[in-house]
Amino acid sequence: MSQDLQELRRKIFDELSGIVDPEINTSITDLELVDNVDISGSAVKVDLHLTSPFCPAVFGFKICQDIHDHLLKLDGVDDVKVNVSNHFMAEAINNQVNNSPNPKKAA
């Protein structure tokens, strides 16, 4: 793994560690909710699960939107896709978050 990729990965995980589950006020990394982070050039895909399949959808949306928005602020990241699984609203959450505006792309 190149030095630049290692540095970007560290920045991504630093950012993820600052995102909390609003219901229990604990970092998503401390809760081990992040299953995988894939970096391909300037695109990042984050696979995660929530604390339960029936976690309140509003909290699921908040966590996923925070991941999307926080990672897009990082230098070197131009596209973020979030994939939540094992949740009753997973498809709706993924669709809404992944279709939300990317401030780095010109309108």
Order of alpha helices (4+ residues) and beta strands (2+ residues): alpha-beta-beta-beta-beta-alpha-beta-alpha
